[in-house]
Amino acid sequence: MQNFKAIKSTSGYTLVELMITAAVIAMLAAIAIPSYNGYIDTSKHAAAMTNAELLATFVDNYYYENGSYLAGTYDPAGDTVTLPNAYGWRPDGDKDQYRYNIAACGGGTINDCYTITVTYLQDASITESITKLPAP
């Protein structure tokens, strides 16, 4: 007669337990990642709007000193001198992630009305703009 030895039970996780854990983590990630990306986009819109409003104060100060507005574009890949030198303004803190454009609005001249448009360079759908009438 043969002696059969009892099989010892080993400690560890079964494949089913591991699959359930992976599925739960995948579901949590499917909910969390889009929410996180939404918060990031919201913060980029807020930063663009804040930058536009800050630039508007420099544009108005330039008008008070010179009697006219100056149109132009600040683009980190191109002209980085004209607007900062004219307005005494630098886009500090945004790490050259935004393009700033100052232009006349409507069909008039820039002294009738101007628009500041701030565009996030890595995603052009993130754009904020403000339109202002001339300073009193």
MARTI-567857 format. One record per residue (C-alpha): x, y, z; residue in one letter; chain. Coordinates in steps of 0.25 Angstrom, whole numbers. Each point is the difference from the previous one (the first is absolute). Layout:
REM MARTI-567857
atom east=X; north=Y; up=Z; code=A; unit=A
...
***
This chain:
REM MARTI-567857
atom east=0; north=0; up=0; code=M; unit=A
atom east=5; north=14; up=-3; code=Q; unit=A
atom east=1; north=11; up=9; code=N; unit=A
atom east=-6; north=13; up=-5; code=F; unit=A
atom east=5; north=12; up=7; code=K; unit=A
atom east=-10; north=12; up=2; code=A; unit=A
atom east=2; north=12; up=-9; code=I; unit=A
atom east=3; north=12; up=8; code=K; unit=A
atom east=-8; north=12; up=-2; code=S; unit=A
atom east=9; north=12; up=-5; code=T; unit=A
atom east=-3; north=14; up=4; code=S; unit=A
atom east=-2; north=10; up=-10; code=G; unit=A
atom east=-11; north=6; up=-9; code=Y; unit=A
atom east=-7; north=-7; up=-11; code=T; unit=A
atom east=-1; north=5; up=-14; code=L; unit=A
atom east=-15; north=3; up=2; code=V; unit=A
atom east=3; north=9; up=12; code=E; unit=A
atom east=11; north=7; up=-8; code=L; unit=A
atom east=-9; north=2; up=-12; code=M; unit=A
atom east=-11; north=6; up=9; code=I; unit=A
atom east=10; north=10; up=6; code=T; unit=A
atom east=5; north=4; up=-14; code=A; unit=A
atom east=-14; north=3; up=-4; code=A; unit=A
atom east=-3; north=8; up=12; code=V; unit=A
atom east=13; north=9; up=-2; code=I; unit=A
atom east=-4; north=1; up=-15; code=A; unit=A
atom east=-14; north=5; up=4; code=M; unit=A
atom east=6; north=10; up=9; code=L; unit=A
atom east=10; north=5; up=-10; code=A; unit=A
atom east=-11; north=1; up=-10; code=A; unit=A
atom east=-8; north=10; up=9; code=I; unit=A
atom east=12; north=8; up=6; code=A; unit=A
atom east=8; north=3; up=-13; code=I; unit=A
atom east=-10; north=7; up=-8; code=P; unit=A
atom east=-4; north=8; up=13; code=S; unit=A
atom east=15; north=4; up=2; code=Y; unit=A
atom east=2; north=4; up=-15; code=N; unit=A
atom east=-13; north=9; up=2; code=G; unit=A
atom east=6; north=7; up=12; code=Y; unit=A
atom east=13; north=2; up=-8; code=I; unit=A
atom east=-7; north=6; up=-12; code=D; unit=A
atom east=-8; north=9; up=10; code=T; unit=A
atom east=12; north=5; up=6; code=S; unit=A
atom east=7; north=3; up=-14; code=K; unit=A
atom east=-13; north=8; up=-3; code=H; unit=A
atom east=1; north=8; up=13; code=A; unit=A
atom east=15; north=3; up=-2; code=A; unit=A
atom east=-3; north=5; up=-14; code=A; unit=A
atom east=-11; north=9; up=5; code=M; unit=A
atom east=9; north=5; up=11; code=T; unit=A
atom east=11; north=3; up=-9; code=N; unit=A
atom east=-9; north=7; up=-10; code=A; unit=A
atom east=-5; north=9; up=11; code=E; unit=A
atom east=14; north=3; up=5; code=L; unit=A
atom east=4; north=4; up=-14; code=L; unit=A
atom east=-12; north=9; up=-1; code=A; unit=A
atom east=5; north=9; up=11; code=T; unit=A
atom east=14; north=1; up=-6; code=F; unit=A
atom east=-7; north=4; up=-14; code=V; unit=A
atom east=-9; north=10; up=7; code=D; unit=A
atom east=12; north=6; up=7; code=N; unit=A
atom east=7; north=1; up=-13; code=Y; unit=A
atom east=-12; north=7; up=-6; code=Y; unit=A
atom east=1; north=10; up=12; code=Y; unit=A
atom east=14; north=3; up=-3; code=E; unit=A
atom east=0; north=0; up=-15; code=N; unit=A
atom east=-14; north=4; up=-5; code=G; unit=A
atom east=-2; north=-13; up=-8; code=S; unit=A
atom east=0; north=-15; up=1; code=Y; unit=A
atom east=11; north=-9; up=-6; code=L; unit=A
atom east=-5; north=-13; up=-8; code=A; unit=A
atom east=9; north=-12; up=-1; code=G; unit=A
atom east=3; north=-14; up=4; code=T; unit=A
atom east=9; north=-6; up=11; code=Y; unit=A
atom east=3; north=-14; up=-5; code=D; unit=A
atom east=11; north=-8; up=7; code=P; unit=A
atom east=4; north=-6; up=-13; code=A; unit=A
atom east=1; north=13; up=-7; code=G; unit=A
atom east=-1; north=15; up=5; code=D; unit=A
atom east=3; north=1; up=14; code=T; unit=A
atom east=5; north=14; up=0; code=V; unit=A
atom east=-10; north=10; up=-5; code=T; unit=A
atom east=-12; north=-1; up=10; code=L; unit=A
atom east=9; north=-2; up=12; code=P; unit=A
atom east=9; north=11; up=-3; code=N; unit=A
atom east=-12; north=10; up=-4; code=A; unit=A
atom east=-9; north=-4; up=12; code=Y; unit=A
atom east=11; north=-3; up=10; code=G; unit=A
atom east=-7; north=-13; up=2; code=W; unit=A
atom east=6; north=-14; up=0; code=R; unit=A
atom east=-9; north=-13; up=1; code=P; unit=A
atom east=7; north=-5; up=12; code=D; unit=A
atom east=-4; north=-13; up=6; code=G; unit=A
atom east=-6; north=-7; up=-12; code=D; unit=A
atom east=13; north=-6; up=-5; code=K; unit=A
atom east=-3; north=5; up=-14; code=D; unit=A
atom east=-13; north=-9; up=-1; code=Q; unit=A
atom east=-9; north=11; up=-6; code=Y; unit=A
atom east=-1; north=9; up=-12; code=R; unit=A
atom east=-5; north=14; up=2; code=Y; unit=A
atom east=-6; north=8; up=-11; code=N; unit=A
atom east=-5; north=15; up=1; code=I; unit=A
atom east=-9; north=4; up=-12; code=A; unit=A
atom east=-11; north=10; up=-3; code=A; unit=A
atom east=-14; north=-6; up=2; code=C; unit=A
atom east=-11; north=2; up=-10; code=G; unit=A
atom east=3; north=8; up=-13; code=G; unit=A
atom east=6; north=12; up=7; code=G; unit=A
atom east=14; north=4; up=4; code=T; unit=A
atom east=7; north=-5; up=13; code=I; unit=A
atom east=-3; north=13; up=6; code=N; unit=A
atom east=-15; north=-2; up=-1; code=D; unit=A
atom east=0; north=-14; up=7; code=C; unit=A
atom east=11; north=-11; up=2; code=Y; unit=A
atom east=-1; north=-15; up=3; code=T; unit=A
atom east=11; north=-8; up=7; code=I; unit=A
atom east=0; north=-14; up=-3; code=T; unit=A
atom east=8; north=-10; up=8; code=V; unit=A
atom east=2; north=-14; up=-7; code=T; unit=A
atom east=6; north=-12; up=7; code=Y; unit=A
atom east=11; north=-5; up=-10; code=L; unit=A
atom east=-2; north=-15; up=2; code=Q; unit=A
atom east=-15; north=0; up=-1; code=D; unit=A
atom east=-6; north=11; up=-9; code=A; unit=A
atom east=-14; north=-3; up=5; code=S; unit=A
atom east=5; north=7; up=14; code=I; unit=A
atom east=-2; north=14; up=-4; code=T; unit=A
atom east=-5; north=12; up=8; code=E; unit=A
atom east=-2; north=14; up=-5; code=S; unit=A
atom east=-5; north=13; up=6; code=I; unit=A
atom east=-5; north=12; up=-8; code=T; unit=A
atom east=2; north=14; up=6; code=K; unit=A
atom east=-5; north=14; up=-5; code=L; unit=A
atom east=10; north=11; up=0; code=P; unit=A
atom east=5; north=6; up=14; code=A; unit=A
atom east=-8; north=12; up=4; code=P; unit=A
***
